């Protein structure tokens, strides 16, 4: 991760953005004090739709029955 002063960043912004697009992270500094970080943009994950597996997955009544002693022992 490279540190670049604000003055340099202003004069070479296009080149810095190209490097960030390639996956690099760059720290912007005022003098020697870091103040910001340029990182590649990541789209937020798509929200899950409630009921998306409706009709694909089903839960039978046996799911709600108590576990046998053997199955309980396997979980412990």
N, CA, C and O atoms as a Tripos MOL2 file, in Angstrom:
@<TRIPOS>MOLECULE
protein
  304   303    76     0     0
PROTEIN
NO_CHARGES

@<TRIPOS>ATOM
      1 N           0.8480   -1.1580    0.0000 N.3       1 UNK1
      2 CA          0.0000    0.0000    0.0000 C.3       1 UNK1
      3 C           0.9020    1.2310    0.0000 C.2       1 UNK1
      4 O           1.7120    1.4280    0.9050 O.2       1 UNK1
      5 N           0.7450    2.0360   -1.0140 N.am      2 UNK2
      6 CA          1.5810    3.2230   -1.1640 C.3       2 UNK2
      7 C           0.8970    4.4370   -0.5490 C.2       2 UNK2
      8 O          -0.3290    4.5450   -0.5790 O.2       2 UNK2
      9 N           1.6840    5.3440    0.0060 N.am      3 UNK3
     10 CA          1.1710    6.5950    0.5470 C.3       3 UNK3
     11 C           1.5410    7.7210   -0.4150 C.2       3 UNK3
     12 O           2.6890    7.8420   -0.8430 O.2       3 UNK3
     13 N           0.5410    8.5460   -0.7450 N.am      4 UNK4
     14 CA          0.7230    9.6440   -1.6990 C.3       4 UNK4
     15 C           0.2190   10.9220   -1.0500 C.2       4 UNK4
     16 O          -0.8250   10.9240   -0.3990 O.2       4 UNK4
     17 N           0.9600   12.0080   -1.2280 N.am      5 UNK5
     18 CA          0.5100   13.2840   -0.6730 C.3       5 UNK5
     19 C          -0.6520   13.8320   -1.5040 C.2       5 UNK5
     20 O          -0.8480   13.4420   -2.6550 O.2       5 UNK5
     21 N          -1.4050   14.7270   -0.9090 N.am      6 UNK6
     22 CA         -2.5540   15.3030   -1.6020 C.3       6 UNK6
     23 C          -2.1100   16.0620   -2.8480 C.2       6 UNK6
     24 O          -2.7860   16.0060   -3.8750 O.2       6 UNK6
     25 N          -0.9940   16.7640   -2.7750 N.am      7 UNK7
     26 CA         -0.4950   17.5080   -3.9340 C.3       7 UNK7
     27 C          -0.2240   16.5600   -5.1050 C.2       7 UNK7
     28 O          -0.6350   16.8320   -6.2330 O.2       7 UNK7
     29 N           0.4580   15.4630   -4.8400 N.am      8 UNK8
     30 CA          0.7430   14.4710   -5.8910 C.3       8 UNK8
     31 C          -0.5680   13.8690   -6.3940 C.2       8 UNK8
     32 O          -0.7420   13.6710   -7.5970 O.2       8 UNK8
     33 N          -1.4900   13.5800   -5.4740 N.am      9 UNK9
     34 CA         -2.7650   12.9740   -5.8620 C.3       9 UNK9
     35 C          -3.5470   13.8910   -6.7950 C.2       9 UNK9
     36 O          -4.1850   13.4180   -7.7360 O.2       9 UNK9
     37 N          -3.5040   15.1960   -6.5430 N.am     10 UNK10
     38 CA         -4.2200   16.1350   -7.4150 C.3      10 UNK10
     39 C          -3.6490   16.1360   -8.8240 C.2      10 UNK10
     40 O          -4.3910   16.2540   -9.7990 O.2      10 UNK10
     41 N          -2.3450   16.0060   -8.9330 N.am     11 UNK11
     42 CA         -1.7220   16.0810  -10.2610 C.3      11 UNK11
     43 C          -1.7320   14.7460  -11.0030 C.2      11 UNK11
     44 O          -1.5790   14.7170  -12.2240 O.2      11 UNK11
     45 N          -1.9090   13.6380  -10.2750 N.am     12 UNK12
     46 CA         -1.8720   12.3210  -10.9260 C.3      12 UNK12
     47 C          -3.1270   11.4980  -10.6170 C.2      12 UNK12
     48 O          -3.0570   10.2720  -10.5370 O.2      12 UNK12
     49 N          -4.2520   12.1530  -10.4460 N.am     13 UNK13
     50 CA         -5.4730   11.4560  -10.0450 C.3      13 UNK13
     51 C          -5.8640   10.3520  -11.0230 C.2      13 UNK13
     52 O          -6.2350    9.2600  -10.5930 O.2      13 UNK13
     53 N          -5.7890   10.6110  -12.3170 N.am     14 UNK14
     54 CA         -6.1740    9.5910  -13.3060 C.3      14 UNK14
     55 C          -5.3170    8.3380  -13.1740 C.2      14 UNK14
     56 O          -5.8380    7.2230  -13.2260 O.2      14 UNK14
     57 N          -4.0170    8.5100  -13.0060 N.am     15 UNK15
     58 CA         -3.1280    7.3530  -12.8700 C.3      15 UNK15
     59 C          -3.4130    6.5990  -11.5600 C.2      15 UNK15
     60 O          -3.3960    5.3680  -11.5290 O.2      15 UNK15
     61 N          -3.6720    7.3480  -10.4860 N.am     16 UNK16
     62 CA         -3.9810    6.7030   -9.2110 C.3      16 UNK16
     63 C          -5.2700    5.8990   -9.3150 C.2      16 UNK16
     64 O          -5.3420    4.7790   -8.8100 O.2      16 UNK16
     65 N          -6.2840    6.4580   -9.9630 N.am     17 UNK17
     66 CA         -7.5450    5.7470  -10.1230 C.3      17 UNK17
     67 C          -7.3780    4.4850  -10.9720 C.2      17 UNK17
     68 O          -8.0320    3.4760  -10.7100 O.2      17 UNK17
     69 N          -6.5200    4.5330  -11.9750 N.am     18 UNK18
     70 CA         -6.2540    3.3460  -12.7940 C.3      18 UNK18
     71 C          -5.6210    2.2510  -11.9280 C.2      18 UNK18
     72 O          -5.9480    1.0740  -12.0790 O.2      18 UNK18
     73 N          -4.7260    2.6330  -11.0340 N.am     19 UNK19
     74 CA         -4.1010    1.6600  -10.1430 C.3      19 UNK19
     75 C          -5.1150    1.0800   -9.1620 C.2      19 UNK19
     76 O          -5.0780   -0.1100   -8.8510 O.2      19 UNK19
     77 N          -6.0160    1.9230   -8.6790 N.am     20 UNK20
     78 CA         -7.0590    1.4470   -7.7640 C.3      20 UNK20
     79 C          -7.9920    0.4900   -8.4920 C.2      20 UNK20
     80 O          -8.3980   -0.5240   -7.9250 O.2      20 UNK20
     81 N          -8.3400    0.7950   -9.7420 N.am     21 UNK21
     82 CA         -9.1720   -0.1100  -10.5450 C.3      21 UNK21
     83 C          -8.5190   -1.4760  -10.7030 C.2      21 UNK21
     84 O          -9.2020   -2.4950  -10.7990 O.2      21 UNK21
     85 N          -7.1910   -1.4870  -10.7290 N.am     22 UNK22
     86 CA         -6.4480   -2.7430  -10.8760 C.3      22 UNK22
     87 C          -6.3660   -3.5150   -9.5590 C.2      22 UNK22
     88 O          -5.8230   -4.6200   -9.5220 O.2      22 UNK22
     89 N          -6.9070   -2.9340   -8.4680 N.am     23 UNK23
     90 CA         -6.9510   -3.6390   -7.2020 C.3      23 UNK23
     91 C          -6.0380   -3.1010   -6.1210 C.2      23 UNK23
     92 O          -6.0550   -3.6040   -4.9980 O.2      23 UNK23
     93 N          -5.2540   -2.1040   -6.4270 N.am     24 UNK24
     94 CA         -4.3180   -1.5540   -5.4490 C.3      24 UNK24
     95 C          -5.0360   -0.6120   -4.4830 C.2      24 UNK24
     96 O          -6.0330    0.0090   -4.8520 O.2      24 UNK24
     97 N          -4.5440   -0.5050   -3.2660 N.am     25 UNK25
     98 CA         -5.0530    0.4550   -2.2970 C.3      25 UNK25
     99 C          -4.0060    1.5460   -2.1120 C.2      25 UNK25
    100 O          -2.8130    1.2600   -2.0110 O.2      25 UNK25
    101 N          -4.4590    2.7990   -2.0690 N.am     26 UNK26
    102 CA         -3.5410    3.9250   -1.9650 C.3      26 UNK26
    103 C          -3.9940    4.8280   -0.8170 C.2      26 UNK26
    104 O          -5.1730    5.1660   -0.7140 O.2      26 UNK26
    105 N          -3.0580    5.2110    0.0360 N.am     27 UNK27
    106 CA         -3.3400    6.0890    1.1640 C.3      27 UNK27
    107 C          -3.0090    7.5180    0.7590 C.2      27 UNK27
    108 O          -1.9430    7.7860    0.2040 O.2      27 UNK27
    109 N          -3.9360    8.4390    1.0420 N.am     28 UNK28
    110 CA         -3.6980    9.8600    0.7920 C.3      28 UNK28
    111 C          -3.2760   10.4920    2.1130 C.2      28 UNK28
    112 O          -3.8660   10.2280    3.1600 O.2      28 UNK28
    113 N          -2.2440   11.3330    2.0460 N.am     29 UNK29
    114 CA         -1.7080   11.9350    3.2690 C.3      29 UNK29
    115 C          -1.5620   13.4300    3.1110 C.2      29 UNK29
    116 O          -1.2740   13.9440    2.0300 O.2      29 UNK29
    117 N          -1.7700   14.1100    4.2210 N.am     30 UNK30
    118 CA         -1.4930   15.5490    4.2840 C.3      30 UNK30
    119 C          -0.1570   15.6520    5.0080 C.2      30 UNK30
    120 O          -0.0820   15.4970    6.2270 O.2      30 UNK30
    121 N           0.8870   15.9150    4.2430 N.am     31 UNK31
    122 CA          2.2380   15.8490    4.8010 C.3      31 UNK31
    123 C           2.5790   14.3950    5.0400 C.2      31 UNK31
    124 O           2.5890   13.5900    4.1090 O.2      31 UNK31
    125 N           2.8610   14.0530    6.3030 N.am     32 UNK32
    126 CA          3.1490   12.6540    6.6390 C.3      32 UNK32
    127 C           1.9870   11.9950    7.3690 C.2      32 UNK32
    128 O           2.0900   10.8360    7.7710 O.2      32 UNK32
    129 N           0.8770   12.7190    7.5470 N.am     33 UNK33
    130 CA         -0.2640   12.1820    8.2980 C.3      33 UNK33
    131 C          -1.3130   11.6240    7.3500 C.2      33 UNK33
    132 O          -1.8870   12.3780    6.5640 O.2      33 UNK33
    133 N          -1.5800   10.3120    7.4020 N.am     34 UNK34
    134 CA         -2.5930    9.7050    6.5280 C.3      34 UNK34
    135 C          -3.9890   10.2440    6.8710 C.2      34 UNK34
    136 O          -4.3400   10.3870    8.0430 O.2      34 UNK34
    137 N          -4.7800   10.5410    5.8260 N.am     35 UNK35
    138 CA         -6.1220   11.0630    6.0790 C.3      35 UNK35
    139 C          -7.2160   10.3000    5.3380 C.2      35 UNK35
    140 O          -8.3820   10.3830    5.7240 O.2      35 UNK35
    141 N          -6.8710    9.5600    4.2840 N.am     36 UNK36
    142 CA         -7.8910    8.8370    3.5200 C.3      36 UNK36
    143 C          -7.2460    7.6730    2.7890 C.2      36 UNK36
    144 O          -6.0260    7.6040    2.6370 O.2      36 UNK36
    145 N          -8.1050    6.7520    2.3370 N.am     37 UNK37
    146 CA         -7.5930    5.5990    1.5920 C.3      37 UNK37
    147 C          -8.4650    5.4000    0.3520 C.2      37 UNK37
    148 O          -9.6920    5.3790    0.4410 O.2      37 UNK37
    149 N          -7.8160    5.2560   -0.8030 N.am     38 UNK38
    150 CA         -8.5140    4.9310   -2.0440 C.3      38 UNK38
    151 C          -8.5160    3.4160   -2.1820 C.2      38 UNK38
    152 O          -7.4620    2.7810   -2.1910 O.2      38 UNK38
    153 N          -9.7210    2.8400   -2.2890 N.am     39 UNK39
    154 CA         -9.8480    1.3890   -2.4420 C.3      39 UNK39
    155 C         -10.7930    1.1100   -3.5950 C.2      39 UNK39
    156 O         -11.6280    1.9540   -3.9200 O.2      39 UNK39
    157 N         -10.6810   -0.0640   -4.2280 N.am     40 UNK40
    158 CA        -11.6020   -0.4020   -5.3250 C.3      40 UNK40
    159 C         -13.0390   -0.4620   -4.8200 C.2      40 UNK40
    160 O         -13.2980   -0.9120   -3.7040 O.2      40 UNK40
    161 N         -13.9600   -0.0080   -5.6450 N.am     41 UNK41
    162 CA        -15.3830   -0.0230   -5.3050 C.3      41 UNK41
    163 C         -15.9090   -1.4420   -5.4160 C.2      41 UNK41
    164 O         -15.6360   -2.1380   -6.3940 O.2      41 UNK41
    165 N         -16.6670   -1.8720   -4.4090 N.am     42 UNK42
    166 CA        -17.2940   -3.1880   -4.4420 C.3      42 UNK42
    167 C         -18.7920   -3.0000   -4.3070 C.2      42 UNK42
    168 O         -19.2700   -2.3690   -3.3640 O.2      42 UNK42
    169 N         -19.5190   -3.5480   -5.2490 N.am     43 UNK43
    170 CA        -20.9760   -3.4580   -5.1860 C.3      43 UNK43
    171 C         -21.4800   -4.2570   -3.9930 C.2      43 UNK43
    172 O         -20.9710   -5.3410   -3.7110 O.2      43 UNK43
    173 N         -22.4750   -3.7300   -3.2950 N.am     44 UNK44
    174 CA        -23.0240   -4.4970   -2.1790 C.3      44 UNK44
    175 C         -23.6790   -5.7800   -2.6760 C.2      44 UNK44
    176 O         -24.2050   -5.8340   -3.7880 O.2      44 UNK44
    177 N         -23.6380   -6.7960   -1.8490 N.am     45 UNK45
    178 CA        -24.2380   -8.0780   -2.2230 C.3      45 UNK45
    179 C         -25.7420   -7.8840   -2.4130 C.2      45 UNK45
    180 O         -26.3790   -7.1020   -1.7060 O.2      45 UNK45
    181 N         -26.2880   -8.6070   -3.3720 N.am     46 UNK46
    182 CA        -27.7190   -8.5080   -3.6410 C.3      46 UNK46
    183 C         -28.4930   -8.9920   -2.4180 C.2      46 UNK46
    184 O         -28.1040   -9.9650   -1.7720 O.2      46 UNK46
    185 N         -29.5720   -8.3160   -2.1120 N.am     47 UNK47
    186 CA        -30.3820   -8.7110   -0.9740 C.3      47 UNK47
    187 C         -31.1290   -9.9940   -1.3000 C.2      47 UNK47
    188 O         -31.5830  -10.2160   -2.4230 O.2      47 UNK47
    189 N         -31.2380  -10.8220   -0.2820 N.am     48 UNK48
    190 CA        -31.9510  -12.0800   -0.4800 C.3      48 UNK48
    191 C         -33.4450  -11.8210   -0.5230 C.2      48 UNK48
    192 O         -33.9750  -11.0100    0.2360 O.2      48 UNK48
    193 N         -34.1020  -12.5140   -1.4090 N.am     49 UNK49
    194 CA        -35.5400  -12.3770   -1.5620 C.3      49 UNK49
    195 C         -36.2250  -13.4340   -0.7050 C.2      49 UNK49
    196 O         -35.9530  -14.6260   -0.8480 O.2      49 UNK49
    197 N         -37.1140  -12.9970    0.1860 N.am     50 UNK50
    198 CA        -37.8260  -13.9210    1.0460 C.3      50 UNK50
    199 C         -38.7160  -14.8140    0.1940 C.2      50 UNK50
    200 O         -39.4530  -14.3370   -0.6680 O.2      50 UNK50
    201 N         -38.6380  -16.1060    0.4460 N.am     51 UNK51
    202 CA        -39.4610  -17.0600   -0.2850 C.3      51 UNK51
    203 C         -38.8770  -17.4840   -1.6170 C.2      51 UNK51
    204 O         -39.5860  -18.0640   -2.4390 O.2      51 UNK51
    205 N         -37.6030  -17.2090   -1.8510 N.am     52 UNK52
    206 CA        -36.9910  -17.5320   -3.1340 C.3      52 UNK52
    207 C         -36.9530  -19.0420   -3.3950 C.2      52 UNK52
    208 O         -36.9560  -19.4720   -4.5490 O.2      52 UNK52
    209 N         -36.9180  -19.8390   -2.3340 N.am     53 UNK53
    210 CA        -36.8710  -21.2960   -2.4980 C.3      53 UNK53
    211 C         -38.2420  -21.9410   -2.3140 C.2      53 UNK53
    212 O         -38.3500  -23.1610   -2.1880 O.2      53 UNK53
    213 N         -39.2720  -21.1270   -2.3000 N.am     54 UNK54
    214 CA        -40.6190  -21.6610   -2.1570 C.3      54 UNK54
    215 C         -40.9260  -22.5900   -3.3250 C.2      54 UNK54
    216 O         -40.7620  -22.2170   -4.4870 O.2      54 UNK54
    217 N         -41.3700  -23.7950   -3.0100 N.am     55 UNK55
    218 CA        -41.6600  -24.7800   -4.0460 C.3      55 UNK55
    219 C         -40.4600  -25.6120   -4.4280 C.2      55 UNK55
    220 O         -40.6180  -26.6510   -5.0690 O.2      55 UNK55
    221 N         -39.2630  -25.1910   -4.0550 N.am     56 UNK56
    222 CA        -38.0390  -25.9300   -4.3610 C.3      56 UNK56
    223 C         -37.6410  -26.7930   -3.1660 C.2      56 UNK56
    224 O         -37.2320  -27.9440   -3.3220 O.2      56 UNK56
    225 N         -37.7710  -26.2110   -1.9570 N.am     57 UNK57
    226 CA        -37.4140  -26.9010   -0.7300 C.3      57 UNK57
    227 C         -38.6720  -27.0540    0.1060 C.2      57 UNK57
    228 O         -39.4660  -26.1210    0.2300 O.2      57 UNK57
    229 N         -38.8460  -28.2340    0.6760 N.am     58 UNK58
    230 CA        -39.9990  -28.4290    1.5550 C.3      58 UNK58
    231 C         -39.5430  -29.0840    2.8460 C.2      58 UNK58
    232 O         -38.5610  -29.8250    2.8700 O.2      58 UNK58
    233 N         -40.2690  -28.8030    3.9170 N.am     59 UNK59
    234 CA        -39.9790  -29.3750    5.2200 C.3      59 UNK59
    235 C         -41.1760  -30.2250    5.6030 C.2      59 UNK59
    236 O         -42.2890  -29.7190    5.7490 O.2      59 UNK59
    237 N         -40.9430  -31.5150    5.7630 N.am     60 UNK60
    238 CA        -42.0250  -32.4280    6.1130 C.3      60 UNK60
    239 C         -42.3110  -32.4150    7.6010 C.2      60 UNK60
    240 O         -41.5490  -31.8360    8.3760 O.2      60 UNK60
    241 N         -43.3980  -33.0470    8.0090 N.am     61 UNK61
    242 CA        -43.7690  -33.0650    9.4260 C.3      61 UNK61
    243 C         -42.7560  -33.8080   10.2910 C.2      61 UNK61
    244 O         -42.6820  -33.5580   11.4940 O.2      61 UNK61
    245 N         -41.9760  -34.7130    9.7100 N.am     62 UNK62
    246 CA        -40.9710  -35.4460   10.4850 C.3      62 UNK62
    247 C         -39.8710  -34.5270   11.0110 C.2      62 UNK62
    248 O         -39.1730  -34.8780   11.9620 O.2      62 UNK62
    249 N         -39.7140  -33.3690   10.4080 N.am     63 UNK63
    250 CA        -38.7130  -32.3950   10.8550 C.3      63 UNK63
    251 C         -39.0090  -31.9400   12.2810 C.2      63 UNK63
    252 O         -38.0880  -31.6760   13.0540 O.2      63 UNK63
    253 N         -40.2660  -31.8490   12.6230 N.am     64 UNK64
    254 CA        -40.6700  -31.3210   13.9200 C.3      64 UNK64
    255 C         -40.7920  -32.3990   14.9990 C.2      64 UNK64
    256 O         -41.0780  -32.0780   16.1520 O.2      64 UNK64
    257 N         -40.5840  -33.6540   14.6520 N.am     65 UNK65
    258 CA        -40.6480  -34.7350   15.6280 C.3      65 UNK65
    259 C         -39.3720  -34.7380   16.4750 C.2      65 UNK65
    260 O         -38.3070  -34.3630   15.9850 O.2      65 UNK65
    261 N         -39.4720  -35.1580   17.7410 N.am     66 UNK66
    262 CA        -38.2840  -35.1960   18.6080 C.3      66 UNK66
    263 C         -37.2220  -36.1550   18.0490 C.2      66 UNK66
    264 O         -37.5470  -37.1480   17.3970 O.2      66 UNK66
    265 N         -35.9480  -35.8370   18.3190 N.am     67 UNK67
    266 CA        -34.8490  -36.6930   17.8780 C.3      67 UNK67
    267 C         -34.7690  -37.9260   18.7670 C.2      67 UNK67
    268 O         -35.1250  -37.8900   19.9450 O.2      67 UNK67
    269 N         -34.2960  -39.0130   18.1780 N.am     68 UNK68
    270 CA        -34.0920  -40.2340   18.9570 C.3      68 UNK68
    271 C         -32.8750  -40.0430   19.8600 C.2      68 UNK68
    272 O         -32.0700  -39.1350   19.6500 O.2      68 UNK68
    273 N         -32.7520  -40.9060   20.8620 N.am     69 UNK69
    274 CA        -31.6120  -40.8350   21.7980 C.3      69 UNK69
    275 C         -30.2920  -40.9520   21.0450 C.2      69 UNK69
    276 O         -29.3190  -40.2830   21.3920 O.2      69 UNK69
    277 N         -30.2530  -41.7980   20.0190 N.am     70 UNK70
    278 CA        -29.0240  -42.0120   19.2380 C.3      70 UNK70
    279 C         -28.6500  -40.7190   18.5010 C.2      70 UNK70
    280 O         -27.4780  -40.3420   18.4840 O.2      70 UNK70
    281 N         -29.6210  -40.0400   17.8970 N.am     71 UNK71
    282 CA        -29.3350  -38.7880   17.1810 C.3      71 UNK71
    283 C         -28.9160  -37.6890   18.1530 C.2      71 UNK71
    284 O         -28.0130  -36.9080   17.8500 O.2      71 UNK71
    285 N         -29.5630  -37.6220   19.3200 N.am     72 UNK72
    286 CA        -29.1690  -36.6320   20.3240 C.3      72 UNK72
    287 C         -27.7320  -36.8530   20.7800 C.2      72 UNK72
    288 O         -26.9750  -35.8980   20.9480 O.2      72 UNK72
    289 N         -27.3590  -38.1160   20.9810 N.am     73 UNK73
    290 CA        -25.9950  -38.4250   21.4200 C.3      73 UNK73
    291 C         -24.9860  -38.0360   20.3420 C.2      73 UNK73
    292 O         -23.8750  -37.6190   20.6710 O.2      73 UNK73
    293 N         -25.3410  -38.1600   19.0760 N.am     74 UNK74
    294 CA        -24.4290  -37.7990   17.9970 C.3      74 UNK74
    295 C         -24.1570  -36.2970   17.9720 C.2      74 UNK74
    296 O         -23.0810  -35.8760   17.5490 O.2      74 UNK74
    297 N         -25.1170  -35.4830   18.4180 N.am     75 UNK75
    298 CA        -24.9320  -34.0290   18.4330 C.3      75 UNK75
    299 C         -24.0980  -33.5550   19.6070 C.2      75 UNK75
    300 O         -23.5740  -32.4420   19.5800 O.2      75 UNK75
    301 N         -23.9680  -34.3550   20.6100 N.am     76 UNK76
    302 CA        -23.2280  -33.9370   21.8080 C.3      76 UNK76
    303 C         -21.7690  -34.2560   21.7190 C.2      76 UNK76
    304 O         -21.0160  -33.9650   22.6480 O.2      76 UNK76
@<TRIPOS>BOND
     1     1     2 1
     2     2     3 1
     3     3     4 2
     4     3     5 am
     5     5     6 1
     6     6     7 1
     7     7     8 2
     8     7     9 am
     9     9    10 1
    10    10    11 1
    11    11    12 2
    12    11    13 am
    13    13    14 1
    14    14    15 1
    15    15    16 2
    16    15    17 am
    17    17    18 1
    18    18    19 1
    19    19    20 2
    20    19    21 am
    21    21    22 1
    22    22    23 1
    23    23    24 2
    24    23    25 am
    25    25    26 1
    26    26    27 1
    27    27    28 2
    28    27    29 am
    29    29    30 1
    30    30    31 1
    31    31    32 2
    32    31    33 am
    33    33    34 1
    34    34    35 1
    35    35    36 2
    36    35    37 am
    37    37    38 1
    38    38    39 1
    39    39    40 2
    40    39    41 am
    41    41    42 1
    42    42    43 1
    43    43    44 2
    44    43    45 am
    45    45    46 1
    46    46    47 1
    47    47    48 2
    48    47    49 am
    49    49    50 1
    50    50    51 1
    51    51    52 2
    52    51    53 am
    53    53    54 1
    54    54    55 1
    55    55    56 2
    56    55    57 am
    57    57    58 1
    58    58    59 1
    59    59    60 2
    60    59    61 am
    61    61    62 1
    62    62    63 1
    63    63    64 2
    64    63    65 am
    65    65    66 1
    66    66    67 1
    67    67    68 2
    68    67    69 am
    69    69    70 1
    70    70    71 1
    71    71    72 2
    72    71    73 am
    73    73    74 1
    74    74    75 1
    75    75    76 2
    76    75    77 am
    77    77    78 1
    78    78    79 1
    79    79    80 2
    80    79    81 am
    81    81    82 1
    82    82    83 1
    83    83    84 2
    84    83    85 am
    85    85    86 1
    86    86    87 1
    87    87    88 2
    88    87    89 am
    89    89    90 1
    90    90    91 1
    91    91    92 2
    92    91    93 am
    93    93    94 1
    94    94    95 1
    95    95    96 2
    96    95    97 am
    97    97    98 1
    98    98    99 1
    99    99   100 2
   100    99   101 am
   101   101   102 1
   102   102   103 1
   103   103   104 2
   104   103   105 am
   105   105   106 1
   106   106   107 1
   107   107   108 2
   108   107   109 am
   109   109   110 1
   110   110   111 1
   111   111   112 2
   112   111   113 am
   113   113   114 1
   114   114   115 1
   115   115   116 2
   116   115   117 am
   117   117   118 1
   118   118   119 1
   119   119   120 2
   120   119   121 am
   121   121   122 1
   122   122   123 1
   123   123   124 2
   124   123   125 am
   125   125   126 1
   126   126   127 1
   127   127   128 2
   128   127   129 am
   129   129   130 1
   130   130   131 1
   131   131   132 2
   132   131   133 am
   133   133   134 1
   134   134   135 1
   135   135   136 2
   136   135   137 am
   137   137   138 1
   138   138   139 1
   139   139   140 2
   140   139   141 am
   141   141   142 1
   142   142   143 1
   143   143   144 2
   144   143   145 am
   145   145   146 1
   146   146   147 1
   147   147   148 2
   148   147   149 am
   149   149   150 1
   150   150   151 1
   151   151   152 2
   152   151   153 am
   153   153   154 1
   154   154   155 1
   155   155   156 2
   156   155   157 am
   157   157   158 1
   158   158   159 1
   159   159   160 2
   160   159   161 am
   161   161   162 1
   162   162   163 1
   163   163   164 2
   164   163   165 am
   165   165   166 1
   166   166   167 1
   167   167   168 2
   168   167   169 am
   169   169   170 1
   170   170   171 1
   171   171   172 2
   172   171   173 am
   173   173   174 1
   174   174   175 1
   175   175   176 2
   176   175   177 am
   177   177   178 1
   178   178   179 1
   179   179   180 2
   180   179   181 am
   181   181   182 1
   182   182   183 1
   183   183   184 2
   184   183   185 am
   185   185   186 1
   186   186   187 1
   187   187   188 2
   188   187   189 am
   189   189   190 1
   190   190   191 1
   191   191   192 2
   192   191   193 am
   193   193   194 1
   194   194   195 1
   195   195   196 2
   196   195   197 am
   197   197   198 1
   198   198   199 1
   199   199   200 2
   200   199   201 am
   201   201   202 1
   202   202   203 1
   203   203   204 2
   204   203   205 am
   205   205   206 1
   206   206   207 1
   207   207   208 2
   208   207   209 am
   209   209   210 1
   210   210   211 1
   211   211   212 2
   212   211   213 am
   213   213   214 1
   214   214   215 1
   215   215   216 2
   216   215   217 am
   217   217   218 1
   218   218   219 1
   219   219   220 2
   220   219   221 am
   221   221   222 1
   222   222   223 1
   223   223   224 2
   224   223   225 am
   225   225   226 1
   226   226   227 1
   227   227   228 2
   228   227   229 am
   229   229   230 1
   230   230   231 1
   231   231   232 2
   232   231   233 am
   233   233   234 1
   234   234   235 1
   235   235   236 2
   236   235   237 am
   237   237   238 1
   238   238   239 1
   239   239   240 2
   240   239   241 am
   241   241   242 1
   242   242   243 1
   243   243   244 2
   244   243   245 am
   245   245   246 1
   246   246   247 1
   247   247   248 2
   248   247   249 am
   249   249   250 1
   250   250   251 1
   251   251   252 2
   252   251   253 am
   253   253   254 1
   254   254   255 1
   255   255   256 2
   256   255   257 am
   257   257   258 1
   258   258   259 1
   259   259   260 2
   260   259   261 am
   261   261   262 1
   262   262   263 1
   263   263   264 2
   264   263   265 am
   265   265   266 1
   266   266   267 1
   267   267   268 2
   268   267   269 am
   269   269   270 1
   270   270   271 1
   271   271   272 2
   272   271   273 am
   273   273   274 1
   274   274   275 1
   275   275   276 2
   276   275   277 am
   277   277   278 1
   278   278   279 1
   279   279   280 2
   280   279   281 am
   281   281   282 1
   282   282   283 1
   283   283   284 2
   284   283   285 am
   285   285   286 1
   286   286   287 1
   287   287   288 2
   288   287   289 am
   289   289   290 1
   290   290   291 1
   291   291   292 2
   292   291   293 am
   293   293   294 1
   294   294   295 1
   295   295   296 2
   296   295   297 am
   297   297   298 1
   298   298   299 1
   299   299   300 2
   300   299   301 am
   301   301   302 1
   302   302   303 1
   303   303   304 2
@<TRIPOS>SUBSTRUCTURE
     1 UNK1         2 RESIDUE 1 A UNK
     2 UNK2         6 RESIDUE 1 A UNK
     3 UNK3        10 RESIDUE 1 A UNK
     4 UNK4        14 RESIDUE 1 A UNK
     5 UNK5        18 RESIDUE 1 A UNK
     6 UNK6        22 RESIDUE 1 A UNK
     7 UNK7        26 RESIDUE 1 A UNK
     8 UNK8        30 RESIDUE 1 A UNK
     9 UNK9        34 RESIDUE 1 A UNK
    10 UNK10       38 RESIDUE 1 A UNK
    11 UNK11       42 RESIDUE 1 A UNK
    12 UNK12       46 RESIDUE 1 A UNK
    13 UNK13       50 RESIDUE 1 A UNK
    14 UNK14       54 RESIDUE 1 A UNK
    15 UNK15       58 RESIDUE 1 A UNK
    16 UNK16       62 RESIDUE 1 A UNK
    17 UNK17       66 RESIDUE 1 A UNK
    18 UNK18       70 RESIDUE 1 A UNK
    19 UNK19       74 RESIDUE 1 A UNK
    20 UNK20       78 RESIDUE 1 A UNK
    21 UNK21       82 RESIDUE 1 A UNK
    22 UNK22       86 RESIDUE 1 A UNK
    23 UNK23       90 RESIDUE 1 A UNK
    24 UNK24       94 RESIDUE 1 A UNK
    25 UNK25       98 RESIDUE 1 A UNK
    26 UNK26      102 RESIDUE 1 A UNK
    27 UNK27      106 RESIDUE 1 A UNK
    28 UNK28      110 RESIDUE 1 A UNK
    29 UNK29      114 RESIDUE 1 A UNK
    30 UNK30      118 RESIDUE 1 A UNK
    31 UNK31      122 RESIDUE 1 A UNK
    32 UNK32      126 RESIDUE 1 A UNK
    33 UNK33      130 RESIDUE 1 A UNK
    34 UNK34      134 RESIDUE 1 A UNK
    35 UNK35      138 RESIDUE 1 A UNK
    36 UNK36      142 RESIDUE 1 A UNK
    37 UNK37      146 RESIDUE 1 A UNK
    38 UNK38      150 RESIDUE 1 A UNK
    39 UNK39      154 RESIDUE 1 A UNK
    40 UNK40      158 RESIDUE 1 A UNK
    41 UNK41      162 RESIDUE 1 A UNK
    42 UNK42      166 RESIDUE 1 A UNK
    43 UNK43      170 RESIDUE 1 A UNK
    44 UNK44      174 RESIDUE 1 A UNK
    45 UNK45      178 RESIDUE 1 A UNK
    46 UNK46      182 RESIDUE 1 A UNK
    47 UNK47      186 RESIDUE 1 A UNK
    48 UNK48      190 RESIDUE 1 A UNK
    49 UNK49      194 RESIDUE 1 A UNK
    50 UNK50      198 RESIDUE 1 A UNK
    51 UNK51      202 RESIDUE 1 A UNK
    52 UNK52      206 RESIDUE 1 A UNK
    53 UNK53      210 RESIDUE 1 A UNK
    54 UNK54      214 RESIDUE 1 A UNK
    55 UNK55      218 RESIDUE 1 A UNK
    56 UNK56      222 RESIDUE 1 A UNK
    57 UNK57      226 RESIDUE 1 A UNK
    58 UNK58      230 RESIDUE 1 A UNK
    59 UNK59      234 RESIDUE 1 A UNK
    60 UNK60      238 RESIDUE 1 A UNK
    61 UNK61      242 RESIDUE 1 A UNK
    62 UNK62      246 RESIDUE 1 A UNK
    63 UNK63      250 RESIDUE 1 A UNK
    64 UNK64      254 RESIDUE 1 A UNK
    65 UNK65      258 RESIDUE 1 A UNK
    66 UNK66      262 RESIDUE 1 A UNK
    67 UNK67      266 RESIDUE 1 A UNK
    68 UNK68      270 RESIDUE 1 A UNK
    69 UNK69      274 RESIDUE 1 A UNK
    70 UNK70      278 RESIDUE 1 A UNK
    71 UNK71      282 RESIDUE 1 A UNK
    72 UNK72      286 RESIDUE 1 A UNK
    73 UNK73      290 RESIDUE 1 A UNK
    74 UNK74      294 RESIDUE 1 A UNK
    75 UNK75      298 RESIDUE 1 A UNK
    76 UNK76      302 RESIDUE 1 A UNK
